């Protein structure tokens, strides 16, 4: 199988058979730990078992609807939607401050609905694309992609391996075996082109299966969760159950959260654009933010947390070489199935974190290298070095910032500090605005001088 100019086996518009797209779509679903944020939120809100199940099912449904909307109708890039970690603190805070079990969720959902509508209006007005064109040139976009991968890596290693539930030595063993299996599958696919479709394209599924089997042999897979789950069930705890209530302080809180989410998803779109080698046009930016708003709106109506573009997918596409939009639509369909198929949802949620961590850590590095690959093709100078370097420093600083320091800051600042990507993006934009314009003029002057020099050389040659 031949690769295209971008190193992909299948480009965004390439058709993949329905069977293969279904299998590869499931691979994306398995590689995304979309169940983690809902489970964390459910624990913070002290939800009952039935409420937790409904919350998770609603999240899967919202993922599926959002993915299909974005990939097929709005952004039209191979992007899968999923719940972000950013709103976790805000959801818990607003819930507890507005009556908890007695109306707290209604206030959360009302605020999420208002924020989602504002995102839709931002896209319809066309303002979003103008903001991106003005504030995010290639150097800033590449920096954001790099920081996306860098910011996710500690979560992949700490949350999924070193600090995950269970014996740490077993976690490391499971993660190492899973990651090694994936690398072996990729190597076989690269070395033997005839087996590329089987091994490289399906490397993540192969690694997940092997990692889960190893974890099960160690007694680390809880089959009781699967056995106790219903085969088919409907989400019961939606906005129809909780109701909808509007509170100005809560709405303002979630407007800030949506601003952070928008910054994150912008980085994800840049990352996927770099991987598939297709520049995002003006209409795509505006349609994309409309799709993002609709994803969040459906999530709120279903009674779950906001959905945003998952940067994990850019790494998956880089590893497998499959960027077909049909595959991502299949992933969306799988998410919808998970929203109703209780047994399968329970199985995915029971996959040990160390298995996900082994794959996730490699994906993070791939995303980071894609960002550096974008920057590599640019003309770097002194100001560009600071645009890239300072956000990387701040990304790591926010990651390692002690929780005690974070808790002492105002609530709005805490939301920003909860997203290293947002801090990095804002920093890159500001530094580029302060230093970049002057540099651009210098580059323009240099180009003029080079043209004059080349012209004078040509004239000299002709005279001889």
N, C-alpha and C positions, 0 to 999 in steps of 0.2 A: 504493500500500500504506500503510495507516494504522499509526501508532505507538501503543503502549499508554501508560499513565500514566507509565511509567518511561523513555519514550523508546526502547523496544525495538521492533523489527519483529516479533521472535518471542520470547515469554517462555519460561521454563524448561519449561512443560508444553505449549507449542504444538507441534503436529505439523508437521513439514516433510517433503516428499516424499523418498523414499529416494534418488533421484538427487541432489537438491539437498543433502540432509544429507551424502551421501558427498562431494560436492565441497567443502562448507563444512567438513567434518571434516578433509579434506586440507589446507585452508587453515590450520587450527590447528596441524596437524603441521608444516607448512612454516614457520610463524612461531615455532616453538619450537626453539631450538638444543640439543635434547636429546642430540645426539651429541657435544657439546663436552666435558662432564665425563668420559665414558668414554674418549674419545681422550686426554685429559690424563692420566688415571690409567694407561692402558695404556702411555703413554710413560714415566711415572715408574717403573713396574714392569718396564720393559724387556721387554715382551711380544713374542713373535714375531708375524709377520703373521697367521698362523692364529689365534693367541690374541686379537689385537686385533679381528679380524673377529668371532670368537665372543663377545667381551666386548660389542661394539657390538650384535650381534644380540640378545643376552640383555637388554641395556638396553631395546631397542625392545619386546621381548616383555613385559618387566616393566611398561613404560609402558602398553602396551595393556591388560594384565590389570588393573593398578591403576586405570586410567581407567574401565574398564567397571564394576569393582566399586564405586568411589566414586560415580560418576554415576548408575548404575542401581539399586544395592542399599543403599548405606550413607549417604554424605553427602547424596545426591540433590540436589546442586547441580551446575551445569555447570562441573565442575572437571576438568582434565586432569593426570595425574601425570607426573613427569619427574625425572631425576637431579639432585640439588642439587650445588652447588660446595662446600658446607661440608665433606663427609666426605673430600675429596680428600687433604688432608694426613694425616688419621688413617689412611686406608686404606694410604697409602704407608709411614707410620711403623710401623704394626703389622705390615705385610707384611715389611719389612726387618728388624724386631726379632725376628721369629719364624721365621727360616730362609730368607726370601726365596723363591726358586724351590723350596726344599726344605721345604715345609709352611707357608710364610707365608700363602698364600691360604686355606688350610684354617682357620687361626686367625682371619683376617678374617671369613670366612663364618660361623664358629661364633659370633663375637661379635655379628655383625649379626642372626643368628637369635634370640639371647637378647634383644637390645634390641627387636626387632620383637614378640616375644611379650609383653614388658612393656608395650608400647604397647597391644596388644590387651586385656590385663588391665586397663589404666587405663580403657579405654572401657567394658568389661563391668561394672566396679565402679561406674561412674557418677560417679567422682571428678572426671573431667576437666571435665564441665559445671559442677560446683560451683566449681572453680578459676576457670573463665572468667567465670562470673557475679559472683564476688567481686572478681576482680582486673582485669577488662577491661570497664569501662563504655563508653559511646559515645565519650567524649572520648579515651580510650586507644585504642579501636579505630580511630577516624579518624586518630589520630596514627600508629599502626602502618601503616595503608594508605599514608599520605603518605610515610613513611620507606621503605616497600617500593619505591615508584616512584623515589624519590630515590636509594636505594642501588644500583639497577640501572642508572641512567643512565650513570655513569662506565664501567661494563663495556660498555654498548652502544657508547659512543663510543671508548673506549680499546682494549679487547680486540678489538672487531670492525672498527674503522676505523683509528684513528691508530697503534696498535701491532700491527695484524694483519700477517700475512705479505704480501709484495709491496710494490710502489711506493706510498708514502703518498699521492702526488698522484692516482694512479689509484684508490686506495681511497676518497678523498674524492669523486672524480667519480662513481664507481659508487654510493656511498651516497647522494649528493645526487640523482642521477637516479632511484634507486629510491624515495627518500622523496617526491620531487616527483611521480612517477607515482602514488603512492598518494594524495597530496593532491588531484591532478587527478581521479582516479577518485571519491574521496569527494565532491568539489565537484560533479561531474556528477550523482552520485546525489542530492545535496541539492537542487540547482537544478532537476533534471528528475525529478519523482517517478516517472514511468513507467519510468525507467531505473534506479531505485533498486536493484532486485533484482540487476541485472547489474553495476552499477558500485560502489555503496557496499558492498553485502554481500560482493562478491568483490574488494574493493579490494586486499587483501593478496596474493591469488593473482596479480592483474594486475601488481602492483608486483614481485613475485618473478620472474615470467616476464620482464618487461622488464629488470629488473636482471641476471638471469642471461644474457640475450641480449647485453646491453651488455658484461658481463664476458667472455663467450665471444669477442666481436668484438675485445676487447683482449688475447686470449690468456690470460685469467686463469681459465679453466675447464679443469680437468685431465680430459679425456675418457678418458685411459688407465686411470684408476681405475675408471671404469664398464666399460670394455671388458674389463678383467682380472677383474672380479667374476663369480662364478657366478650363474646365473639363480635357482636354488633351492638352499638349503643349510640344514642343521640346526645349531643351536648345539651345539658339541662340548664346550666347556669350562664345564661346570656344576659344582654341588657333588658330583655323582657322580664327576666326574673329579678334582677337587681334594681331596675329602674334607672332613670337618668336625672341627675341634679347638677345645676350649674352654680359654681362659686368662683367669684372673681380672683381671689388669691390663688386658688387651685389652678384656674385657667392660666394665669400669668406664669405659674410654676411650670406648667407643661408646655407653654410656648417656648420657654427657655430650653426645655428638654428636646422639643422638636427642632430647635435651631442646632443643638448639638448633634442630633440624629442626622439632620440634613448634611452637616459637615462630614460626618462619618460615611454616609452613603455616597457623597460626592467622591470621596477617596476610593470607595469600592468601584464606582463607575470608571474612574480613571484607571484603576488597576486592571479591570476587565478590558477596557479599551486598549491598554498597552499590550495585553496578552494576545488579543485577537487581531491587533494591528489595524484597527479601524478608528478613525477620529470621530468623536461625538459631535454631531452638527447642532445647529441652534435649535431646530425643532425637537430633536431628541432630548436636549436638556430640559426644555419646558414640559414635554410630554412625560419625561421621566419623573419630574417632581409631582405632576398630576397623578401618575401611577402610584408614587410613594404615598401621597395623601389618601388615595382610594384604599390602598392596602391597610393603612392605619385606621381608616374609617370603618372598614369591614371588621378589623380586629376589635375595635371598640364596641361595635354593635354585637359581636359574638361574645363579648365579655372577657377579652384577654388583653395582653400587653401590646404596644405598638410594634409594627413590622418594618424592617429596613433591609436594604441590600446587604447580603452576606459576602464579605470579602474572601471567605474561605473558598468560594467557587472559583475565583481567579487562580488560586493555587492548584485546585483540582484540574482545571482546564490545562494549565501548564504541564502538569504531570501526565495526564492522559492524552493530550492533544486533541480532545473532542470539545468543540465549541458550538455544536449545532443547536440552534434554538429549539428544534424539535425535542432534543434530549431534555432541555430545561422545562419545556411544557410538560413532558412526561414526569419530571420531578414534581411539578406542581400537582399533577394528577395523583401521584403517589401520596403527597401530603393530604390531599382531600380524602383519599382512601383511609389514611391513618386517622383522620378525624372521626371516622365512623367505625373502623375496624379495631376494636379494643385490644384483641390479642396481639396484633402486630405492633400497636403503639406501646403496649406493655413490654414486648420483647425488645424493642429499640431502647426504651428507657432503662432496661435491665442490663444493657451492654456495659461492662465495666469502664469507668472513666479512663483507665490506663490504656485500653485498646484505642480509644479515640485520641488520647494524648500522643501515642506513638506515631499516628498518621498526621495529626494536627500540627505537631512540631515541624515536620518536614514541609507541610503546606505553607506555614508561616514564613519559613526561610525562602521558599520559592516566590512568595508575594514580595518580600523585601528585595530580592534580587531583580524582580521585574521592574520595580521602581528605579533601582540603580541603572538598569538597562536603558530606561527612558532618558535618564540624565546623561548617560555615557555618550549619547549621540548629540548632545548640546555643546556649544562653545563655552567652556567653563572659565571663569575669571574670579577675581577676588570677591566680588559681591555674591556670586553664585555659590561660592564655598560657604559663606555665612548663611545664605538662604537654606542650604542643605544641612550644614553642621549644627547650627543652634537648635532647630526643631528636634534633631536626633538626641541631642543632650537633654532637652526638656522632656522628651518622651520617656527617656530612661529615668529622669529625675522624678517625674510624676508616678511612674511605676513603683519606684523604691521609696516614695514619700511615706513616712510613718503614718498610720491611720490616726494616731493621736493628733498630729498636726492638722490633718484634713478635718477632723471633727471639730476643731477649734475655729474653723473659718466659717463665714456666713453661708447659709444654705445654697444660695445661687453659685457661689464659688465652689462648693462641694460637688455640684453637678458637673461643672467644668473639669475639676480635678479627677472626677470619675471617668473621664474620657481622654486618655493621653493623645488620641488622634486629633481631637478638637484643639487641644493646646498646641499641638504641632502644626496643624493647619493654620490657625490664627497667627502663630509666630512667623511661619513661612510667608504668609500674605503680607504681614506688616513689614518685615525686613525687606521683602522684594519691593514694596511700595516706597520705602525710605531710600534704599540703595539701588534698586533695579533701573529706575528711569534714567538716572545719571549714566549708568553703565550702558543702557540701550543707546543713548546719544553718542557715547564714545565708540560703541561698536559701529554705529551708522557712519560716523566720521572716518573710522578706520576703513570701512568698506569703500567709501568714496575715494580715499587716498589710494587704495589698492587698484580700483578701477582706473584712476588717473595714471598710475604707474604702469599698469598693463597696456593702457592705450598708448602711452609714450614709447613703450618698448616696441609695440607693433609699428608705430610711425617710424621709429628708428630703423627697424628691420626693412621696411618698405623703401626707405631712402637709400639703404645700402644695395 
